[in-house]
């Protein structure tokens, strides 16, 4: 039937769980019958021994039937369900029922502060860099809720320094090419992403979605100044009018955030003076020698 509604993974797993419970009860009956056989044989109770053997045969047949029913009951096309978007749709529905904000963007789910990518061929999901095999929608959503309560692993200071290093490389490259540069040039974030993922396979290990998520986390972290005193900003510029050069994500409030460029402004003269004054007050140590007061 063309309009046949596919059963959800949650219901299919619940049915198989119930089938397994039935098999467990049947297995307990087999164990009970076997214990009676052992007891009768131990004392030589020939009358009860024959009865126990017959009971064990019946219990084994019942167990085999439960096992066959359970095997036949699990006819779920899991790879197809994970591949065609049905699983993501079900996770979004369960998350909504449980009051968890989860949003779909490109081929991933964003549940602040983590990104989830479904791997149909591996029957698993990738939560940031961690492979998760527990795909029952209610279980997965409960785990995502638990992750939200934990402190984010993201380190804004380290990420900011990585961006600054890549930014300086991009600016130097443009200078060598004799491009006209403003005093505080705006560099496309995509250019920095390409620099950060130059090594083979790096773009698979660190996707654009993860990159823009990290940019967003940095943007909202309040950490905006590098160790050298350069201050970061994310100007929209006219680049947001070029979709292919724009990075976007849906944040935890369901708002669409777009990013195009990044700029590092050098420290102001006042900030430089403060750092120089601070450095002058701090004692300097040479290798193997202490400074004299």
Secondary structure by P-SEA (a helix, b strand, c coil): ccccccccaaaaaaaaaaaaaaaaaaaaaaaaaaaaaaaaaaacaaaaaaaaaaaaaaaaaaaaaaaaaaaaacccaaaaaaccaaaaaaaaaaaaaabbbbbbcccccccccbbbbbbccccbbbcccccccccaaaaaaaaaaaaaaccccccaaaaaaaaaaaaaaaaaaaaaaccccccbbbbbaaaaaaaacccccccccccaaaaaaaaaaaaaccccccccbbbbbbbbcccccccccbbbbbccccbbbbbcbbbbbcccaaaaaaaaaaaaabbbbcccccccc
